[in-house]
Amino acid sequence: MDTKKIEEIVYSVIRDYCKNNNIETEISKDTPLIGSNRIMTSLGLVNVIVDIETAFLDEGTEITLTSESAMSGRISPFRSVGSLCYFIGHQLGIEQ
Protein backbone atom coordinates (compact mmCIF):
# COMPACT_ATOMS: atom_id res chain seq x y z
CA MET A 1 0.00 0.00 0.00
CA ASP A 2 1.27 3.48 -0.82
CA THR A 3 0.17 7.10 -0.37
CA LYS A 4 -1.62 7.16 -3.70
CA LYS A 5 -3.72 4.09 -2.79
CA ILE A 6 -4.60 5.61 0.60
CA GLU A 7 -5.78 8.79 -1.09
CA GLU A 8 -7.72 6.80 -3.69
CA ILE A 9 -9.64 4.91 -0.99
CA VAL A 10 -10.32 7.94 1.22
CA TYR A 11 -11.40 10.20 -1.66
CA SER A 12 -13.63 7.47 -3.08
CA VAL A 13 -15.44 6.90 0.22
CA ILE A 14 -15.92 10.64 0.78
CA ARG A 15 -17.15 11.17 -2.80
CA ASP A 16 -19.65 8.32 -2.32
CA TYR A 17 -20.84 9.88 0.94
CA CYS A 18 -21.34 13.25 -0.74
CA LYS A 19 -23.15 11.70 -3.70
CA ASN A 20 -25.47 9.67 -1.45
CA ASN A 21 -26.27 12.77 0.65
CA ASN A 22 -26.69 15.23 -2.24
CA ILE A 23 -23.64 17.26 -1.21
CA GLU A 24 -22.03 19.06 -4.10
CA THR A 25 -18.45 20.03 -3.30
CA GLU A 26 -14.97 19.65 -4.69
CA ILE A 27 -13.01 17.11 -2.65
CA SER A 28 -9.37 18.05 -2.08
CA LYS A 29 -6.77 17.52 0.62
CA ASP A 30 -7.96 20.79 2.20
CA THR A 31 -11.65 19.80 2.40
CA PRO A 32 -12.64 20.10 6.08
CA LEU A 33 -14.24 17.07 7.73
CA ILE A 34 -14.81 18.80 11.09
CA GLY A 35 -15.21 22.41 12.12
CA SER A 36 -17.42 25.22 10.89
CA ASN A 37 -16.93 24.59 7.15
CA ARG A 38 -17.22 20.80 7.31
CA ILE A 39 -18.95 18.86 4.55
CA MET A 40 -20.66 16.35 6.83
CA THR A 41 -22.38 16.00 10.17
CA SER A 42 -20.81 14.22 13.12
CA LEU A 43 -22.88 11.14 12.31
CA GLY A 44 -21.76 11.41 8.70
CA LEU A 45 -18.13 11.45 9.83
CA VAL A 46 -18.71 8.31 11.90
CA ASN A 47 -20.23 6.59 8.85
CA VAL A 48 -17.32 7.67 6.64
CA ILE A 49 -14.80 6.39 9.21
CA VAL A 50 -16.50 2.99 9.26
CA ASP A 51 -16.68 2.94 5.45
CA ILE A 52 -12.96 3.81 5.16
CA GLU A 53 -12.00 1.07 7.63
CA THR A 54 -14.15 -1.38 5.65
CA ALA A 55 -12.62 -0.28 2.32
CA PHE A 56 -9.12 -0.87 3.69
CA LEU A 57 -10.18 -4.25 5.05
CA ASP A 58 -11.46 -5.13 1.56
CA GLU A 59 -7.91 -4.38 0.35
CA GLY A 60 -6.45 -6.72 3.00
CA THR A 61 -5.32 -3.97 5.36
CA GLU A 62 -6.82 -3.61 8.82
CA ILE A 63 -6.81 -0.10 10.29
CA THR A 64 -8.54 1.49 13.26
CA LEU A 65 -9.27 5.18 12.92
CA THR A 66 -10.92 5.58 16.31
CA SER A 67 -7.90 4.73 18.43
CA GLU A 68 -7.14 6.51 21.69
CA SER A 69 -4.38 8.52 20.01
CA ALA A 70 -6.71 9.68 17.21
CA MET A 71 -9.47 10.74 19.56
CA SER A 72 -7.34 12.39 22.24
CA GLY A 73 -4.67 14.06 20.14
CA ARG A 74 -4.17 17.81 20.37
CA ILE A 75 -4.65 18.08 16.60
CA SER A 76 -7.40 15.90 15.18
CA PRO A 77 -6.58 13.69 12.20
CA PHE A 78 -10.16 14.30 11.06
CA ARG A 79 -9.78 18.04 10.46
CA SER A 80 -9.35 17.60 6.68
CA VAL A 81 -9.15 14.98 3.97
CA GLY A 82 -5.38 15.49 3.77
CA SER A 83 -4.83 15.12 7.51
CA LEU A 84 -6.88 11.91 7.50
CA CYS A 85 -4.81 10.47 4.64
CA TYR A 86 -1.61 11.43 6.46
CA PHE A 87 -2.86 9.81 9.68
CA ILE A 88 -3.67 6.57 7.86
CA GLY A 89 -0.27 6.57 6.16
CA HIS A 90 1.41 7.12 9.51
CA GLN A 91 -0.54 4.21 11.02
CA LEU A 92 0.61 2.01 8.15
CA GLY A 93 4.23 3.16 8.47
CA ILE A 94 4.30 4.82 5.05
CA GLU A 95 6.76 7.66 4.47
CA GLN A 96 5.00 10.84 3.32
GUVO-98368 format. One record per residue (C-alpha): residue number from 1; residue in three letters; chain; x, y, z. Coordinates in steps of 0.25 Angstrom, whole numbers, always signed. Each point is the difference from the previous one (the first is absolute). Example, Ala and Ser with C-alpha at 12.3 -4.5 7.8 and 13.67 -1.06 7.14 Angstrom:
BEGIN
1	ALA	A	+49	-18	+31
2	SER	A	+6	+14	-2
This chain:
BEGIN
1	MET	A	+0	+0	+0
2	ASP	A	+5	+14	-3
3	THR	A	-4	+14	+2
4	LYS	A	-7	+1	-14
5	LYS	A	-9	-13	+4
6	ILE	A	-3	+6	+13
7	GLU	A	-5	+13	-6
8	GLU	A	-8	-8	-11
9	ILE	A	-8	-7	+11
10	VAL	A	-2	+12	+9
11	TYR	A	-5	+9	-12
12	SER	A	-9	-11	-5
13	VAL	A	-7	-2	+13
14	ILE	A	-2	+15	+2
15	ARG	A	-5	+2	-14
16	ASP	A	-10	-12	+2
17	TYR	A	-4	+7	+13
18	CYS	A	-2	+13	-7
19	LYS	A	-8	-6	-12
20	ASN	A	-9	-8	+9
21	ASN	A	-3	+12	+9
22	ASN	A	-2	+10	-12
23	ILE	A	+12	+8	+4
24	GLU	A	+7	+7	-11
25	THR	A	+14	+4	+3
26	GLU	A	+14	-1	-6
27	ILE	A	+8	-11	+8
28	SER	A	+15	+4	+3
29	LYS	A	+10	-2	+10
30	ASP	A	-5	+13	+7
31	THR	A	-15	-4	+1
32	PRO	A	-4	+1	+14
33	LEU	A	-6	-12	+7
34	ILE	A	-2	+7	+13
35	GLY	A	-2	+15	+4
36	SER	A	-9	+11	-4
37	ASN	A	+2	-3	-15
38	ARG	A	-1	-15	+0
39	ILE	A	-7	-8	-11
40	MET	A	-7	-10	+9
41	THR	A	-7	-1	+14
42	SER	A	+7	-7	+11
43	LEU	A	-9	-12	-3
44	GLY	A	+5	+1	-14
45	LEU	A	+14	+0	+4
46	VAL	A	-2	-13	+9
47	ASN	A	-6	-7	-13
48	VAL	A	+12	+5	-8
49	ILE	A	+10	-5	+10
50	VAL	A	-7	-14	+0
51	ASP	A	-1	+0	-15
52	ILE	A	+15	+3	-1
53	GLU	A	+4	-11	+10
54	THR	A	-9	-10	-8
55	ALA	A	+7	+5	-14
56	PHE	A	+14	-2	+6
57	LEU	A	-5	-14	+5
58	ASP	A	-5	-4	-14
59	GLU	A	+14	+3	-5
60	GLY	A	+6	-9	+11
61	THR	A	+5	+11	+9
62	GLU	A	-6	+2	+14
63	ILE	A	+0	+14	+6
64	THR	A	-7	+6	+12
65	LEU	A	-3	+15	-1
66	THR	A	-7	+1	+13
67	SER	A	+12	-3	+9
68	GLU	A	+3	+7	+13
69	SER	A	+11	+8	-7
70	ALA	A	-9	+5	-11
71	MET	A	-11	+4	+9
72	SER	A	+9	+7	+11
73	GLY	A	+10	+6	-8
74	ARG	A	+2	+15	+0
75	ILE	A	-2	+1	-15
76	SER	A	-11	-8	-5
77	PRO	A	+4	-9	-12
78	PHE	A	-15	+2	-5
79	ARG	A	+2	+15	-2
80	SER	A	+2	-2	-15
81	VAL	A	+0	-10	-11
82	GLY	A	+15	+2	-1
83	SER	A	+3	-2	+15
84	LEU	A	-9	-12	+0
85	CYS	A	+9	-6	-11
86	TYR	A	+13	+4	+7
87	PHE	A	-5	-7	+13
88	ILE	A	-4	-13	-8
89	GLY	A	+14	+0	-6
90	HIS	A	+7	+2	+13
91	GLN	A	-8	-11	+6
92	LEU	A	+4	-9	-11
93	GLY	A	+15	+5	+1
94	ILE	A	+0	+6	-14
95	GLU	A	+10	+12	-2
96	GLN	A	-7	+12	-5
